[in-house]
Amino acid sequence: MSIHPQYTFDKDGKPVGVFISIDEWEQVADSLNVELPDWQKKGLDIELENIANDPSYLLKWDDIKDKILL
């Protein structure tokens, strides 16, 4: 397996994120036997359908953050 990660850094140069391609992720997931249970898959399908039918179903992070910080 060959993985080519890409890193993101904050303003101080500290690594804060790692990105890999979907193909690489699938290799990792297959090697770890990562499998979602059916109930989680169904829940995700419902949420994706909700979003597809009504994009306003998603909340904006700034709105959520403002409510939390009140």
C-alpha positions in Angstrom: 0.0 0.0 0.0 1.3 3.4 -1.0 -0.1 6.5 0.8 0.8 10.1 -0.2 -0.6 12.3 2.5 -0.9 16.1 2.1 -0.6 18.2 5.3 -2.2 21.5 6.2 -0.6 23.8 8.7 -1.8 26.6 10.9 -0.3 30.2 10.8 2.5 29.1 13.1 3.5 26.2 10.9 2.1 23.5 13.2 0.5 20.6 11.3 -3.2 20.5 11.9 -4.6 18.2 9.2 -3.9 15.3 6.9 -5.6 14.7 3.6 -5.4 11.5 1.5 -7.1 10.6 -1.7 -10.3 8.6 -1.7 -8.5 5.7 -3.3 -5.9 5.8 -0.5 -8.6 6.0 2.1 -10.3 2.9 0.7 -7.0 1.0 0.9 -6.6 2.1 4.5 -10.2 1.2 5.3 -10.0 -2.2 3.6 -6.8 -3.0 5.5 -8.5 -2.1 8.8 -11.7 -3.8 8.0 -13.6 -0.6 8.7 -17.3 -1.3 8.0 -20.2 0.7 9.2 -23.1 -1.2 10.7 -26.3 -1.2 8.7 -28.1 1.1 11.2 -25.4 3.8 10.7 -25.5 3.4 6.9 -29.3 3.9 7.0 -29.0 6.9 9.2 -26.4 8.5 6.9 -28.7 7.7 3.9 -31.6 9.5 5.6 -29.4 12.5 6.4 -28.0 12.7 2.9 -31.6 12.5 1.5 -32.6 15.3 3.8 -29.8 17.5 2.6 -30.4 16.7 -1.1 -34.1 17.6 -0.7 -33.5 20.8 1.4 -30.0 22.3 1.5 -31.1 24.6 4.2 -31.4 21.5 6.4 -27.7 22.0 7.1 -26.8 24.7 9.7 -24.0 27.1 9.1 -21.0 26.8 11.4 -21.1 30.5 12.2 -24.7 30.3 13.3 -24.0 27.3 15.5 -21.0 28.9 17.0 -22.9 32.1 17.8 -25.6 30.1 19.6 -23.0 28.2 21.6 -21.1 31.3 22.6 -24.1 33.2 23.9 
